[in-house]
Amino acid sequence: MLPEARKPTSAKVGSLEISKSVAALDTGDIIESLTRLQAARILRRRPMSIAVALTTARLAYGRASA
């Protein structure tokens, strides 16, 4: 029995679909969630105010301007 012959995929089609899906992704919510998670971890390790912990987390993730 012969193996099933398949048509090779085009690299352009796959990368185009990936770039469209990445462009549609809203990363602002993800980054803010990561910032809050990092701030919670900082608060568990060291006693400080929430504002200082959030600022430290933003600096750690490179979002000092936000």
C-alpha positions as CSV (number, residue, x, y, z in Angstrom):
1,M,0.0,0.0,0.0
2,L,1.4,3.4,-1.0
3,P,1.6,6.2,1.5
4,E,-0.9,9.1,1.1
5,A,0.4,11.8,-1.2
6,R,-0.1,15.3,0.1
7,K,0.3,18.6,-1.5
8,P,3.2,20.6,0.2
9,T,2.1,23.6,2.1
10,S,3.1,27.1,1.0
11,A,5.3,29.0,3.5
12,K,3.7,32.3,2.5
13,V,0.2,31.2,3.3
14,G,1.1,30.0,6.8
15,S,3.1,33.1,7.7
16,L,0.4,35.4,6.4
17,E,-2.2,33.7,8.6
18,I,0.1,33.9,11.6
19,S,0.9,37.6,11.0
20,K,-2.8,38.4,10.7
21,S,-3.6,36.6,14.0
22,V,-0.8,38.3,15.8
23,A,-1.9,41.7,14.5
24,A,-5.4,41.1,15.8
25,L,-4.2,40.2,19.2
26,D,-4.6,42.9,21.9
27,T,-1.4,42.7,24.0
28,G,-2.3,45.5,26.3
29,D,-4.5,43.4,28.5
30,I,-1.9,40.6,28.6
31,I,0.9,43.0,29.6
32,E,-1.3,44.6,32.3
33,S,-2.1,41.2,33.7
34,L,1.6,40.3,33.8
35,T,2.4,43.6,35.5
36,R,-0.3,42.9,38.2
37,L,1.0,39.4,38.7
38,Q,4.6,40.7,39.1
39,A,3.4,43.3,41.5
40,A,1.6,40.7,43.6
41,R,4.8,38.6,43.7
42,I,6.8,41.7,44.8
43,L,4.2,42.4,47.6
44,R,4.6,38.8,48.9
45,R,8.3,39.2,49.2
46,R,8.7,42.7,50.5
47,P,6.4,45.0,52.5
48,M,5.6,48.1,50.4
49,S,2.7,50.0,49.1
50,I,0.7,48.7,46.1
51,A,1.6,51.8,44.1
52,V,5.3,51.2,44.6
53,A,4.9,47.5,43.7
54,L,3.1,48.4,40.5
55,T,5.7,50.9,39.5
56,T,8.5,48.4,40.2
57,A,6.7,45.8,38.1
58,R,6.2,48.3,35.2
59,L,9.9,49.2,35.3
60,A,10.8,45.5,35.3
61,Y,8.6,44.9,32.2
62,G,9.8,48.0,30.5
63,R,6.5,49.9,30.6
64,A,7.7,52.9,32.6
65,S,5.8,55.3,30.5
66,A,2.4,53.6,31.1
